Amino acid sequence: MTADRPLTVWQKLVLTFSRRWRGSGFWYGLAIAVIWPFALFGTRIGWRGGEHLPRTGGALLAINHVSFSDPIFNVAFTISHGRMPRFLAKSELWDVPVVRSVLGQGGHIPVYRASTRAGDAYRDAIAAIKRGEIVAFYPEATYTADPDGWPMKGKNGIGRIALVTGAPVIPVGNWGTQDVLPPGSARPRLLSRRKVTVVAGPPVDLSAWLGGPRTRTALDGATAAIMADVTRLVAEIRGETPPAMPFDPAATGPNGIEQERPAS
């Protein structure tokens, strides 16, 4: 298993009083203040790699997705290193009164799936990056369906935005959040302090695709490179070897059963 050590109580206290406050807006800032004690003191959270987050300028965070609680810990990690992340979130969340205020005033970006406004998120994400924001992506677009929790094949929207903007893409690996709030569950496990680890890596090398034609092959190639770096970080945290090929949710049989994965 991972050798990453959880933050000490002293480190958590220091972060509580020194973390980034500006740029959140009232409701987003209030939500952060409410969840902060749970994120830091209700779990045995640890992280590393924060030096890879650029201190200024637009950037993308590419993060694996294993739990509905992932954003809680990803926000804590990012603001503890001086940046205020903006997330892409499904548009249905804007229909929930309190959540709508948190997301809207926090500068987050609604994703309208399968509608005439599906392209809005793409344009809004590019605009946010050009304003110098950090935009957080879960390229899998949902919780991983890999039976062992490894990152799946990513959607190529992040590859497109990375190539259009030229912004650095910082890979981030989550692990342990699925033990805090299992996928599909609304009941967090609070009786014992679960270990959560967040690790960021250096910017993904996309030089093979930058400046070239943005074909489907290029977008898929850039996205695969991003997900490979994310998977490497998850493997480091877990201390395990990932599968040779990522789970592809589109590669299912007629009954929705995944086709056989090539042997490792």
N, C-alpha and C positions, 0 to 999 in steps of 0.2 A: 504493500500500500504506500501511499504518498508520505514523504517525509516533511511536507509543508506543515509548519507549526501554526497553531491558532494565535491570534493576537493576544497579548497579555491585557489584563484589566487596565494597567497604566496606559498602554498604547491606545486602548479604546477610549479612555477618558480624555487623553490628549486630542484624539481625533474629534471627539464630541464638541470640543470648544474651538478647534482650529479648522474644521471642515469648511468647504465652500458653502456660502449662504446666498451670495448675490446671483441674480439671474434666474431665480426659480419662479418668481411670481408668488402671489399670496397663497393660493390654494395648493399649488405644487409644493411650495415651501412648508405649508402646514402638514401635508401628507408625509413629507420626508421627516419632519419633526416627530410625527406620531409613530412612524414605523422604525425610526432610528434605534430606540432602545431594544426593540425586538431583534432587529437585524444584527446589532453588535453584541448586546448583552444576553439575548435569549438563545444564542447559538455559539458554538465554538468556531467562529469564523476566522479564516486566515487568507492572506493573499500575497501576491508578489507580481513584479513586472509593471508596477505603476509608472516607472520611469519611461516606459514606451509610449505613454499617452502624451501627445504634443501639448505643450502648455498654452499655445495660442493657435488659432487658425482652424479651418475646417478639417474634419477627419471622420472616418467611419469606424465603428466598433462592430466586428463580426463575432457573434456569440452563439454558442450551442444552447439548445433549449430542452431542458428536462423537467421543468416544473413551472407552474403559474407564479411561483414565488421568485423566479429568476430575476425579474426587474428590481425587486427590493434590494437584493444583494449587489446587483450590477450598478444600481444608483449609488449605494453606499461606497463601493469601490471607486467609482468614477469621481464623485464629489470629494472623496478623501484625498484625491490626487489633483484637485484644483480645477476640475471641469464639471459643467452641468450638462448631463446628457439629455438628448431629445429622442424619444422613441417613436417608432412606427407602431400603431395599434389599430386593431380592427375597428371599423366605423361604428359597429353596434355599441361599443363602449361609450360613444358620445350620446347615446340615448338614455344613459343612467345619470340622473341629475347630479349627484355629488362627483361622480367619476368624470362627468363632462366638464365640470369646472376645473378639476385637477389637471386633466389632459389639455383642455383648451388654453387655460392661462399659463400652463407649463410649456407651451410651444411645441407640443407633440403633434404628430402627423397622422391623420386618419387614413386608413387603408380601405378603399371601397372595392371589395372583391366582386368580380363578375357583374360590373355595372358600367354605365357610360362614364363614370368618374374614376374608373380604375387607374387612369394615368395621373390623377392628381397627386397621389403619394410620391410618384417618381419625380414630378416637377417640384413638389414642395421639399422633398429631401435634397434635391440639387440646390434649391434656393437657400435652404438652411446651411448647407455646407459652404456655399459662397459667402454667406454672412459670417462665417467663422465658427459655426456650431459643430459640436460632436453629435453625430446621429448614430444611434444604436440600432443594429439590425439583428434579427434572428433569421438567418438566411433559410433555415429549414421551413419557416413560416408556421410551424406548429411544434408541439412536443415531438421528440424523436419517437419513431415507431420501431426503431431497431430493438430486437428482443433483449439485447444486453446494454442498452442505453447509449450506444455510440452515436456520434453525429451522423445524420442522414445526408444524402445528396442534397445540396442547396439549390434554391431557386436562383436564376441568374440575374434577378433585378439588382442585387448588390454588385455583381460584376459590371453591369451596364453603368450604374452610377459611379463606380470607381473609375471606369475608363473615361467617362464623360468629364468628370471633375478633375481627375488626376490627384484626388485627395488620398492621403495615406490610409490604408486599411489596417487596423490594429486587431489581430485575432485575440479572442478571449475564451478561455475554457472555464465552464462551471462544473462543479461536482459536489454532491451532498445536498443540494437544494431539493432533490426528489425525495430525500428522507425527511425534510422539514414539511413539505406539502406535496404528497404524491400526485402525479398527473391524474386529472379527473376528480380529485378530492377537494372538498371545500373545508376540510377540517385539518388544520395544522397539527403536527405532533409536538406538543409543548411540554410533555411530562419529563422529557430528558433533553439536554442541550445537544443538538445534533452538530456534527462537524460539517462545515461548509468551506469550500475552497474556491477562490477565483484567481485565475492566473492570466496575465496578458503577455503577449510576445511582441517581438519587433515587427515593424510593418511588413506586410506580405510583399514579396518581390513580384510585381506585375509588369516588369519591363518588357517581357516578351509580347505583351499585348498593347501597351500604351503607345499611342501615336499611330497604330495600325487601323485597318478597317474594323468596324464594330459589327462583325458578322455573328451569327448564332454560334459558330464554332469558337470564335474569340471570347464571346461572353461566357460560354460554358467552360472554356479553358481557364479563364480568370477566376470564375466562381469555384471551380474545382481546386485551384491553387489556394484560394482563401480557406475553403473547408478543410483542405489537407493540413494547413497550419493550425486551424482550430482543433482538429482531431489530434494532432501531435501534442498540443497542450493538455487535452483531456487525458491522453495516454500517460503523460508525465504525472499528472495528479493521481491517476488510478494505479500507476505502477504496473500497467498491463499493456499488451500488444493489441492494437485495434485490428479489425478485419482488413484484409487486403483491398476489398471493395466496399464502399459505403452502401448502406441500405438505400434502395431506390423505391420510394412509395409508389411510383408510377409503374414499376415493373412487377405487376401482380397478375396472377392468373385469373381465369373467368369467375372464380368464386372469391376473389379478393385475397387470395393466398399468395404470398411472395414467391416468386420463382426461385429456384435453387441458386444460392450465391456461389460464385466461383471459389474453389478451395484456396485457403491462405497459402 
